Amino acid sequence: MDGHDFKDFILERLSPLGDLSRRAMFGGHGLYWREFIFGIAFRDRLYLKVDEQSKPDYVARGLEPFRPNERQTLKSYYEVPPDVLDDPEALLSWAGEAIRAAQATAEGPGR
């Protein structure tokens, strides 16, 4: 799946959340729910926003933070595992948790 198809696949899977948009960033796309960025689609991978409450679930599964290049690592976004991407209900649950984390850290335009 190329990056364009993957981005469309993710947005389709997350469409039940409503109020979704995307913006180009880091050579990929930032995923927004209302004004809150909660995910990044990059090179056929999805990274979701984490905080101290949700990060242990990712770490326990051996998942890695978002690293758009060798000099930069965004430790507040972690890769979503393939089994979650393949399960629409699980993906919505993980995305909902990422939105909660984004709201809790108030990361959005003008914040």
N, C-alpha and C positions, 0 to 999 in steps of 0.2 A: 504494500500500500504506500503510495507516495504521500508526502507531507500534506498536499491539498486534500486528498481523499481522507486521510486520517483526521484532519481538523474537522471536516464535514461529518465524519462518523461520530466523533466525540460530541459535537454540537447537537447532532440528532439524538444521541443517547441521553444527553442532558436536557433536552428540550422540555421535559415535564417540570423542570425547575422554574421555567418562565423567566422573563426579563433578562435573557442572556445576550451578551455581545462579545465581540473579540476585537483586539487591536494588535497590530504587528509589533513585535518586540523580540530582541535577542535572536533574530533570524527565525523566530517562531511566532506564536500568537498568544497574547495574554487573554485569558477567559474571565469575563466579568459577569457577576450577578448584581444587577442594579449598578451602583457605583463601586462595588467591592471586587478587586481582583482576587480570584480564588484558585486559579489554575494557569498553567502554561502548557501549550501543546508545542512540542519541539522534536523534530526528527522522528516522527512516528512514536513518540512517547508522550505520556501525560504526567504532569507533575502537579500535585495539589498542595495548597497552603496548609501548613501545620503550625501548631503552637505547643506549649508544654503539655497540654492535655492529650493531643492527638499524635504527637511525634513518636511516642513509644510504640504505637501499633506498627508504624513503618519500620522503625529500627529493629524491632523484634523479628520482622520478616526479612531482614538483611537488605532493605531498600536503601538507595542512595539519594543524597540531595541533588538538586538541579545544578548542573555544571555546564553552562553554555560554551565555555572555553577553558583552557588549562589554567588561566590566571584568575578565574572568577567562579565562585561557588555560592549559590543562594541557599543557605541552610534552612530557610523558612518554607521551601518547596521540596517535596519528596516525590520520587517516581511511584506511580500506581502500578501494582503488579498485573501481569497479563490475565490472571484468573478473575480479577475484579473488573478489568476492561470487558471481559467476555460475559459478565453477569450484569444485565441492566439494573436490577434492583440493588445489587451491591454497589455498583458505580454511583447510583443516585445517593445511596447512603453515605459513601465516602465523600462525594461532592458536597452533600449537605453539611458534613462535618467540616470540610474545608471552608465553606461559606461562613459557618459559625466562627471558625478560627480567624477568618478575614475580618469579620465584624468585631470580634473581641480585641483584635490588635488595631482596629480602625485604620486599615491600610486602604486608601482609596484616593481619588483626586482631592487635592487640597487638604489632605490629612497629614 
